[in-house]
Each structure stands twice: as C-alpha cells, then as structure tokens.
Amino acid sequence: MTSPKKKISAMLTAIVLFFSLVLIGIVWFPSVLGYKTFAIKTGSMEPTIKEGSMVYVEPCSNFEDYEVGDIVTFTDKVQKKSFTHRIVSVDSVDRQFETKGDANEIEDLEPTSAALAVGKVRISVPYLGYVAEAFKHTAVKIIVAVVYLAWAAVEIELFLAERKRKYG
C-alpha cells in the first residue's frame, strides 16, 4: 500500500513537471527557434486570433518581406505597447502599412511605420496568452515558488525517511 507521503510526492511531482514543461514551452523553446511571443489582449483579430491567445512571431528585417494579408505584430518601444493586425495595404514610398484588425469595421486610423514591425505571426495558440500574462504577476510567481519548495521538502523528507528505514 502506498503511503500518504508518497501520494503527495507523486502529485507534487506531476504539478512541478507540468509547470516546468509549460514554462519551457512558453519561454525557452520559441526563443531557440528565433520566435518572439506576445499575448493577445483584445478581440480585434477574432475570429482568426482569439483574445487570450499566444502568438509566435517570426522576426522579419526587410520591408520587402511584408505583404498585404500578412498578420504582423508591431511594437512601439516609446509607448511600450504592442498590437497585432493584418496588413491591408503597403506604402513602399513612406515605408508604412495600412493595418486592420479582422474584427474591426475599418482600417486603423493612422498608417503604421515599418520600423515598428516586429515580424509575422506564424503560430497562434488559444488561451496560452492568459497563462503567460498570469506569470507576470508576483502572486503567481510566489505560488509557483511555494509549490516547488513544497515538492522539494516532501522529496527530501521521503528520501530521509527511506534512508532511516534502510540504515536505521
């Protein structure tokens, strides 16, 4: 029969592994492939990209890489804001784009400079943006740290108990 401590240990191990894999999947793996990640905070691109999705953006350095129909993430580093919209027209002279959210009735009010383009959206994963945004909050980080510490404490306790049982 399995002891309650071993059941708790197995449960905590599963939780720790799950969170670890999610963190690796969200943060590390896309960056290895050269992608940047962004959480979508509005429904302006629905139904193509749902609010709360995580988009994986492939950086593009050349203006010529962008075409009408591309979904592009733009970041204004001064205002520290990002948005993801579809290119509806390209102004090659002024190097800017007319953009529009798929759910919006009209194009964005002002053209967007190509200098603000981060890259093209390649993948969108529904709901994953909510998870990424949650990890920006201190309380969530503390909860995760407590779970890791509890897991480590239980594992150490089980190890010491097993060692004491074997060697007296």
N, CA and C of each residue as an Amber inpcrd file, in Angstrom:
protein
   504
   0.8430000  -1.1870000   0.0000000   0.0000000   0.0000000   0.0000000
   0.8870000   1.2500000   0.0000000   0.4800000   2.2370000  -0.7740000
   1.2540000   3.4640000  -0.9000000   0.9610000   4.3940000   0.2680000
   2.0190000   4.9570000   0.8400000   1.8420000   5.8590000   1.9740000
   1.3050000   7.2050000   1.5100000   0.6460000   7.9400000   2.4110000
   0.1360000   9.2740000   2.0460000   1.2500000  10.2120000   1.5860000
   2.4310000  10.0700000   2.1950000   3.5480000  10.9270000   1.7860000
   3.9470000  10.6460000   0.3430000   3.9260000   9.3790000  -0.0480000
   4.2980000   9.0310000  -1.4250000   3.2430000   9.5250000  -2.4140000
   1.9820000   9.4910000  -2.0170000   0.9070000  10.0080000  -2.8760000
   1.0700000  11.5160000  -3.0730000   1.3570000  12.2090000  -1.9820000
   1.5800000  13.6580000  -2.0610000   2.7940000  13.9490000  -2.9300000
   3.8310000  13.1700000  -2.7470000   5.0440000  13.3400000  -3.5450000
   4.7480000  13.1640000  -5.0300000   4.0020000  12.1280000  -5.3660000
   3.6660000  11.8760000  -6.7790000   2.8300000  13.0150000  -7.3500000
   1.8750000  13.5130000  -6.5650000   1.0340000  14.6140000  -7.0300000
   1.8660000  15.8840000  -7.2310000   2.7140000  16.2070000  -6.2640000
   3.5510000  17.3990000  -6.3880000   4.5340000  17.2750000  -7.5490000
   5.0630000  16.0860000  -7.7640000   5.9700000  15.8750000  -8.8890000
   5.2510000  16.1290000 -10.2110000   4.0260000  15.6430000 -10.3190000
   3.2430000  15.8660000 -11.5390000   2.9870000  17.3610000 -11.7590000
   2.6440000  18.0730000 -10.6940000   2.3840000  19.5190000 -10.8070000
   3.6530000  20.2560000 -11.2170000   4.7580000  19.9340000 -10.5710000
   6.0300000  20.5960000 -10.8730000   6.4410000  20.3250000 -12.3160000
   6.3320000  19.0810000 -12.7530000   6.6780000  18.7500000 -14.1350000
   5.7850000  19.4780000 -15.1330000   4.4930000  19.5450000 -14.8330000
   3.5600000  20.2480000 -15.7140000   3.9500000  21.7110000 -15.8520000
   4.1500000  22.4020000 -14.7300000   4.5240000  23.8110000 -14.7770000
   5.8640000  24.0130000 -15.4720000   6.7900000  23.1190000 -15.2270000
   8.1000000  23.2310000 -15.8630000   7.9840000  23.1040000 -17.3760000
   7.2190000  22.1370000 -17.8360000   7.0350000  21.9530000 -19.2750000
   6.3120000  23.1380000 -19.9080000   5.3250000  23.6750000 -19.2100000
   4.6080000  24.8560000 -19.7230000   5.5680000  26.0330000 -19.8400000
   6.3660000  26.2580000 -18.8120000   7.3200000  27.3680000 -18.8600000
   8.3330000  27.1940000 -19.9830000   8.8270000  25.9740000 -20.1430000
   9.7750000  25.7170000 -21.2330000   9.1010000  25.9570000 -22.5710000
   7.8780000  25.4760000 -22.7000000   7.1390000  25.6520000 -23.9500000
   6.8370000  27.1030000 -24.2670000   6.5380000  27.8840000 -23.2520000
   6.1730000  29.2850000 -23.4650000   7.3910000  30.1650000 -23.6900000
   8.4180000  29.9790000 -22.9000000   9.5240000  30.9230000 -22.8800000
  10.7350000  30.4580000 -23.6840000  11.2630000  29.3330000 -23.3360000
  12.5550000  28.9290000 -23.8710000  12.4860000  28.3940000 -25.2960000
  11.6150000  27.4370000 -25.5520000  11.6030000  26.7560000 -26.8470000
  11.3800000  27.7110000 -28.0280000  10.3920000  28.6020000 -27.9840000
  10.2090000  29.5210000 -29.1210000  11.4250000  30.4110000 -29.3660000
  12.0760000  30.8520000 -28.3010000  13.2340000  31.7290000 -28.4800000
  14.3920000  30.9880000 -29.1430000  14.5150000  29.6900000 -28.8770000
  15.5520000  28.8800000 -29.5250000  15.3100000  28.8610000 -31.0360000
  14.0560000  28.8390000 -31.4260000  13.7000000  28.8290000 -32.8510000
  13.7140000  30.2260000 -33.4730000  13.9840000  31.2530000 -32.6560000
  14.0510000  32.6180000 -33.1650000  12.7410000  33.3750000 -33.1020000
  11.7140000  32.7800000 -32.5130000  10.4100000  33.4370000 -32.4210000
  10.3290000  34.3370000 -31.1890000   9.5060000  35.3580000 -31.3040000
   9.1630000  36.1910000 -30.1560000   7.7050000  35.8880000 -29.8190000
   7.3670000  35.9520000 -28.5400000   5.9930000  35.6380000 -28.1360000
   5.2760000  36.8810000 -27.6370000   3.9750000  36.9290000 -27.9300000
   3.1240000  38.0320000 -27.4840000   1.7660000  37.4780000 -27.0860000
   1.2300000  37.9890000 -25.9840000  -0.1180000  37.6260000 -25.5580000
  -1.0910000  38.6090000 -26.2160000  -2.1510000  38.0840000 -26.7860000
  -3.1560000  38.9150000 -27.4400000  -4.1860000  39.3250000 -26.3920000
  -4.3190000  40.6360000 -26.1900000  -5.1380000  41.1440000 -25.0900000
  -6.4970000  41.6830000 -25.5130000  -6.7440000  41.7360000 -26.8120000
  -8.0440000  42.2310000 -27.2800000  -8.6070000  41.2620000 -28.3220000
  -9.8480000  41.4740000 -28.6850000 -10.5020000  40.6320000 -29.6850000
 -10.4620000  41.2190000 -31.0790000  -9.5760000  42.1700000 -31.3400000
  -9.5680000  42.8570000 -32.6420000  -9.2140000  41.9410000 -33.8110000
  -8.5820000  40.8070000 -33.5450000  -8.2090000  39.8940000 -34.6330000
  -9.1040000  38.6530000 -34.7000000 -10.1790000  38.6450000 -33.9160000
 -11.0920000  37.4990000 -33.9600000 -11.8460000  37.4980000 -35.2800000
 -12.1820000  36.3620000 -35.8190000 -12.0420000  35.0220000 -35.2740000
 -10.6880000  34.3740000 -35.5820000  -9.8350000  35.0500000 -36.3400000
  -8.5430000  34.4590000 -36.7230000  -7.6790000  34.1750000 -35.5040000
  -7.5420000  35.1700000 -34.6310000  -6.7610000  35.0190000 -33.3990000
  -7.6460000  35.4700000 -32.2480000  -7.9190000  34.5680000 -31.3420000
  -8.8090000  34.8600000 -30.2220000  -8.0950000  35.6430000 -29.1230000
  -8.8670000  36.4710000 -28.4290000  -8.3400000  37.1660000 -27.2570000
  -7.8240000  36.1250000 -26.2690000  -6.6620000  36.3880000 -25.6750000
  -6.0570000  35.4520000 -24.7310000  -5.1310000  34.4430000 -25.3830000
  -4.9820000  34.5360000 -26.6930000  -4.0640000  33.6290000 -27.3960000
  -2.6280000  34.0890000 -27.2210000  -1.7150000  33.1690000 -27.4520000
  -0.2960000  33.4920000 -27.5280000   0.0700000  33.3900000 -28.9950000
   0.7110000  34.4440000 -29.5250000   1.1870000  34.3730000 -30.9020000
   2.7020000  34.2590000 -30.8930000   3.1900000  33.4960000 -31.8370000
   4.6200000  33.3110000 -32.0350000   4.9730000  34.0500000 -33.3120000
   5.8590000  35.0240000 -33.1770000   6.1770000  35.9530000 -34.2570000
   7.5870000  35.6870000 -34.7620000   7.6870000  35.5010000 -36.0690000
   8.9860000  35.3260000 -36.7010000   9.5020000  36.6940000 -37.1360000
  10.6110000  37.1510000 -36.5690000  11.1310000  38.4680000 -36.9430000
  11.4740000  38.5460000 -38.4340000  11.1540000  39.6840000 -39.0190000
  11.4920000  39.9620000 -40.4200000  12.2460000  41.2850000 -40.4450000
  13.4180000  41.2930000 -41.0440000  14.2360000  42.5090000 -41.0370000
  14.0670000  43.3570000 -42.2910000  13.5210000  42.7910000 -43.3490000
  13.3940000  43.5360000 -44.6030000  11.9640000  43.9950000 -44.8330000
  11.8080000  45.2410000 -45.2010000  10.4970000  45.7990000 -45.5250000
   9.8290000  44.9740000 -46.6200000  10.6140000  44.4960000 -47.5580000
  10.0920000  43.7610000 -48.7050000   9.5040000  42.4010000 -48.3130000
   9.8010000  41.9190000 -47.1010000   9.2670000  40.6340000 -46.6510000
   7.7730000  40.6960000 -46.3290000   7.2500000  41.9030000 -46.1390000
   5.8560000  42.0720000 -45.7390000   4.9670000  42.2590000 -46.9610000
   3.7880000  41.6080000 -46.9040000   2.8350000  41.6830000 -47.9980000
   1.4430000  41.9300000 -47.4550000   0.5590000  42.3930000 -48.3320000
  -0.8500000  42.5290000 -47.9830000  -1.3590000  41.1480000 -47.5730000
  -2.0780000  41.1050000 -46.4650000  -2.6220000  39.8500000 -45.9460000
  -1.8200000  39.2660000 -44.8000000  -0.5660000  39.6950000 -44.6440000
   0.2430000  39.2030000 -43.5270000  -0.3190000  39.7150000 -42.2010000
  -0.2970000  38.8590000 -41.1920000  -0.6380000  39.2800000 -39.8320000
   0.6840000  39.5900000 -39.1520000   0.8050000  40.8370000 -38.6840000
   2.0810000  41.3380000 -38.1870000   1.9070000  41.9080000 -36.7770000
   2.8990000  41.6820000 -35.9420000   2.9250000  42.3130000 -34.6200000
   3.8410000  43.5280000 -34.6970000   3.3330000  44.6350000 -34.1750000
   4.0550000  45.9040000 -34.1430000   4.2750000  46.2790000 -32.6830000
   5.4250000  46.8780000 -32.3890000   5.7130000  47.3410000 -31.0270000
   6.2260000  48.7640000 -31.0870000   5.5640000  49.6220000 -30.3170000
   6.0240000  50.9960000 -30.1470000   6.8560000  51.0110000 -28.8710000
   8.1670000  51.0950000 -29.0140000   9.0620000  50.9970000 -27.8580000
   8.9500000  52.2010000 -26.9350000   8.5170000  53.3430000 -27.4690000
   8.3530000  54.5320000 -26.6400000   7.1400000  54.3550000 -25.7230000
   6.0090000  53.9480000 -26.3040000   4.7890000  53.7620000 -25.5150000
   4.7460000  52.3920000 -24.8350000   5.6780000  51.5160000 -25.2110000
   5.7480000  50.1600000 -24.6630000   4.4360000  49.4030000 -24.8670000
   3.8990000  49.5190000 -26.0760000   2.6620000  48.8320000 -26.4220000
   2.8720000  48.0580000 -27.7110000   2.2170000  46.9140000 -27.7790000
   2.2690000  46.0960000 -28.9830000   0.8470000  45.8510000 -29.4690000
   0.7160000  45.6400000 -30.7720000  -0.5650000  45.2080000 -31.3240000
  -0.3030000  44.3300000 -32.5280000  -1.2700000  43.4660000 -32.8000000
  -1.1690000  42.5250000 -33.9060000  -2.3600000  42.7380000 -34.8210000
  -2.0880000  43.1460000 -36.0590000  -3.1410000  43.3770000 -37.0530000
  -2.6920000  42.8680000 -38.4110000  -3.6440000  42.8270000 -39.3310000
  -3.3780000  42.3700000 -40.6910000  -3.0180000  43.5710000 -41.5720000
  -2.0340000  43.3920000 -42.4550000  -1.6730000  44.4410000 -43.4180000
  -2.7270000  44.4450000 -44.5330000  -3.3170000  45.6240000 -44.7830000
  -4.3060000  45.7330000 -45.8620000  -3.7610000  46.5080000 -47.0570000
  -2.7060000  47.3110000 -46.8360000  -2.0100000  47.9420000 -47.9590000
  -0.6010000  48.3270000 -47.5250000   0.2850000  48.4120000 -48.5210000
   1.6940000  48.7090000 -48.2840000   2.0500000  49.9840000 -49.0300000
   2.6420000  50.9500000 -48.3000000   3.1320000  52.1880000 -48.9040000
   4.6500000  52.0780000 -48.9920000   5.1460000  51.7040000 -50.1780000
   6.5840000  51.4840000 -50.3620000   7.3920000  52.7680000 -50.3160000
   6.7730000  53.8900000 -50.6440000   7.4800000  55.1700000 -50.6520000
   7.7950000  55.6050000 -49.2200000   6.7610000  55.6400000 -48.3660000
   6.9420000  56.0760000 -46.9750000   7.2840000  54.9250000 -46.0310000
   7.3540000  53.7200000 -46.5680000   7.6680000  52.5270000 -45.7930000
   6.7520000  52.3870000 -44.5770000   5.4670000  52.3150000 -44.8760000
   4.4740000  52.1310000 -43.8270000   3.3280000  51.2680000 -44.3310000
   2.5220000  50.8150000 -43.3870000   1.4350000  49.9000000 -43.6990000
   0.1090000  50.4720000 -43.2250000  -0.9400000  50.1900000 -43.9920000
  -2.3070000  50.3530000 -43.5010000  -2.6470000  49.0110000 -42.8810000
  -3.1490000  49.0340000 -41.6520000  -3.4550000  47.7850000 -40.9560000
  -4.8920000  47.7970000 -40.4640000  -5.3780000  46.5930000 -40.1580000
  -6.7550000  46.4600000 -39.6920000  -6.8750000  45.1780000 -38.8970000
  -7.5810000  45.2500000 -37.7950000  -7.9350000  44.0410000 -37.0690000
  -9.0640000  43.3450000 -37.8130000  -9.0310000  42.0360000 -37.8900000
 -10.0600000  41.2990000 -38.6270000 -11.4670000  41.5750000 -38.1020000
 -11.6050000  41.8260000 -36.8130000 -12.9180000  42.0790000 -36.2220000
 -13.3580000  43.5400000 -36.3570000 -12.4570000  44.4010000 -36.7780000
 -12.7730000  45.8280000 -36.8840000 -13.4550000  46.1250000 -38.2180000
 -14.3410000  47.1100000 -38.2040000 -15.0650000  47.5050000 -39.4130000
 -14.1800000  48.2900000 -40.3830000 -13.2930000  49.1170000 -39.8370000
 -12.4670000  49.9780000 -40.6880000 -10.9870000  49.7920000 -40.3650000
 -10.1400000  50.3030000 -41.2540000  -8.6950000  50.2500000 -41.0360000
  -8.3220000  51.1020000 -39.8230000  -7.1330000  50.8550000 -39.3020000
  -6.6200000  51.6760000 -38.2120000  -6.5190000  53.1180000 -38.6910000
  -6.6860000  54.0780000 -37.7930000  -6.7680000  55.4920000 -38.1540000
  -5.5080000  56.0350000 -38.7980000  -4.3630000  55.5820000 -38.3390000
  -3.0900000  56.0740000 -38.8590000  -2.3030000  54.9270000 -39.4840000
  -1.5220000  55.2170000 -40.5230000  -0.6270000  54.1760000 -41.0450000
   0.4190000  53.8150000 -39.9850000   0.9370000  52.6080000 -40.0630000
   1.9260000  52.1240000 -39.1100000   3.2790000  52.0320000 -39.7950000
   4.2780000  52.6470000 -39.1970000   5.6310000  52.6350000 -39.7540000
   6.2000000  51.2180000 -39.7540000   6.8880000  50.8830000 -40.8190000
   7.5470000  49.5760000 -40.9090000   8.5980000  49.4130000 -39.8150000
   9.1130000  50.5130000 -39.3140000  10.1190000  50.4550000 -38.2530000
   9.5510000  49.8450000 -36.9670000   8.2240000  49.8550000 -36.8040000
   7.5880000  49.3040000 -35.6140000   7.2830000  47.8090000 -35.7550000
   7.4640000  47.2690000 -36.9570000   7.1390000  45.8600000 -37.1950000
   8.1460000  44.9480000 -36.5010000   7.6170000  44.0140000 -35.7180000
   8.4540000  43.0100000 -35.0730000   8.6330000  41.8220000 -36.0130000
   7.5320000  41.4190000 -36.6320000   7.5850000  40.2930000 -37.5570000
   6.2070000  39.7340000 -37.8290000   6.1900000  38.6230000 -38.5670000
   4.9450000  37.9800000 -38.9800000   4.5130000  36.9270000 -37.9660000
   3.2150000  36.9020000 -37.7030000   2.6630000  35.8760000 -36.8260000
   2.6730000  34.5530000 -37.5910000   3.2960000  33.5460000 -36.9910000
   3.3760000  32.2270000 -37.6250000   2.4700000  31.2070000 -36.9520000
   2.3190000  31.3400000 -35.6260000   1.5140000  30.3790000 -34.8760000
   0.7000000  31.1450000 -33.8400000  -0.5100000  30.6800000 -33.6180000
  -1.3650000  31.2380000 -32.5810000  -1.9240000  30.0860000 -31.7500000
  -1.7570000  30.1860000 -30.4180000  -2.2530000  29.1350000 -29.5330000
  -3.2840000  29.7480000 -28.5880000  -4.5640000  29.3510000 -28.7440000
  -5.6150000  29.9070000 -27.8800000  -5.3310000  29.6690000 -26.3990000
  -5.6840000  30.6560000 -25.5830000  -5.6240000  30.6210000 -24.1140000
  -4.2180000  30.6730000 -23.5230000  -3.1970000  30.3760000 -24.2830000
  -1.8420000  30.3580000 -23.7390000  -1.3760000  31.7560000 -23.3310000
  -1.9300000  32.7800000 -23.9560000  -1.6040000  34.1550000 -23.5850000
  -2.0400000  34.4840000 -22.1700000  -3.1710000  33.9120000 -21.7500000
  -3.6320000  34.1180000 -20.3760000  -2.6040000  33.5540000 -19.3850000
  -2.0530000  32.3890000 -19.7020000  -1.0540000  31.7670000 -18.8210000
   0.1940000  32.6450000 -18.7440000   0.6630000  33.1010000 -19.9030000
   1.8670000  33.9440000 -19.9350000   1.6490000  35.2380000 -19.1620000
   0.4890000  35.8380000 -19.3270000   0.1880000  37.0740000 -18.5990000
   0.0990000  36.8240000 -17.0980000  -0.4180000  35.6730000 -16.6990000
  -0.5160000  35.3520000 -15.2690000   0.8620000  35.3090000 -14.6250000
   1.8600000  34.8110000 -15.3750000   3.2060000  34.7010000 -14.8190000
   3.8960000  36.0580000 -14.6800000   3.2730000  37.1120000 -15.1380000
   3.8300000  38.4480000 -14.9390000   3.4730000  39.0010000 -13.5570000
   2.5470000  38.3430000 -12.8620000   2.1080000  38.8080000 -11.5510000
   2.9330000  38.1520000 -10.4490000   3.3220000  38.9490000  -9.4820000
   4.1500000  38.4730000  -8.3780000   3.4750000  37.3520000  -7.6030000
   2.1640000  37.4650000  -7.3720000   1.4570000  36.4400000  -6.6050000
   1.5630000  35.0740000  -7.2740000   1.4650000  35.0310000  -8.5880000
   1.5730000  33.7610000  -9.3100000   2.9900000  33.2030000  -9.1730000
   3.9770000  34.0730000  -9.2770000   5.3600000  33.6210000  -9.1140000
   5.5890000  33.0570000  -7.7210000   4.9960000  33.6840000  -6.7110000
   5.1370000  33.2050000  -5.3310000   4.4780000  31.8450000  -5.1750000
   3.2940000  31.6820000  -5.7510000   2.5940000  30.3950000  -5.6740000
   3.4390000  29.3000000  -6.3140000   3.9980000  29.5850000  -7.4650000
   4.8420000  28.6020000  -8.1560000   6.0670000  28.2670000  -7.3060000
   6.6820000  29.2850000  -6.7240000   7.8520000  29.0490000  -5.8670000
   7.4790000  28.1900000  -4.6580000   6.3170000  28.4380000  -4.0560000
   5.8680000  27.6540000  -2.8970000   5.6350000  26.2010000  -3.3150000
   5.0440000  25.9930000  -4.4790000   4.8210000  24.6230000  -4.9540000
   6.1600000  23.9130000  -5.1560000   7.1190000  24.5900000  -5.7840000
   8.4460000  23.9830000  -5.9720000   9.1000000  23.6680000  -4.6320000
   9.0280000  24.5840000  -3.6760000   9.6280000  24.3550000  -2.3650000
   8.9320000  23.2230000  -1.6180000   7.6100000  23.1670000  -1.7090000
   6.8660000  22.0810000  -1.0520000   7.2520000  20.7440000  -1.6620000
   7.3550000  20.7200000  -2.9670000   7.7680000  19.4870000  -3.6430000
   9.1550000  19.0580000  -3.1760000  10.0780000  19.9950000  -3.1390000
  11.4400000  19.6730000  -2.7080000  11.4470000  19.1810000  -1.2630000
  10.6690000  19.8190000  -0.3960000  10.6210000  19.4180000   1.0200000
  10.0710000  18.0080000   1.1700000   9.0190000  17.6940000   0.4410000
   8.4370000  16.3470000   0.5240000   9.4230000  15.3120000   0.0010000
  10.0650000  15.6230000  -1.1030000  11.0460000  14.6790000  -1.6640000
  12.2060000  14.4430000  -0.6990000  12.6860000  15.4920000  -0.0550000
  13.7740000  15.3490000   0.9210000  13.3150000  14.5230000   2.1160000
  12.1070000  14.8010000   2.5880000  11.5500000  14.0560000   3.7220000
  11.4080000  12.5780000   3.3800000  10.9160000  12.2760000   2.2010000
  10.7790000  10.8730000   1.7900000  12.1420000  10.1950000   1.6690000
  13.0900000  10.9200000   1.1120000  14.4370000  10.3660000   0.9790000
  15.0250000  10.0440000   2.3520000  14.9060000  10.9880000   3.2940000
  15.4630000  10.7770000   4.6400000  14.7400000   9.6560000   5.3750000
  13.4200000   9.5730000   5.2130000  12.6600000   8.5150000   5.8690000
  13.0430000   7.1450000   5.3150000  13.2070000   7.0680000   4.0070000
  13.6070000   5.8090000   3.3740000  15.0220000   5.4050000   3.8170000
  15.8940000   6.3740000   3.9030000  17.2780000   6.1070000   4.3250000
  17.3020000   5.6270000   5.7840000  16.4930000   6.2720000   6.6230000
  16.4280000   5.8850000   8.0360000  15.8630000   4.4810000   8.1730000
  14.8480000   4.1610000   7.3510000  14.2400000   2.8350000   7.3970000
  15.2470000   1.7550000   6.9850000  16.0410000   2.0560000   5.9580000
  17.0090000   1.0790000   5.4500000  18.2190000   0.9190000   6.3850000
  18.7430000   2.0510000   6.8560000  20.0200000   2.0190000   7.5870000
  19.8890000   2.2640000   9.0860000  18.6730000   2.5340000   9.5220000
  18.4400000   2.6770000  10.9510000  18.8360000   3.9720000  11.4410000
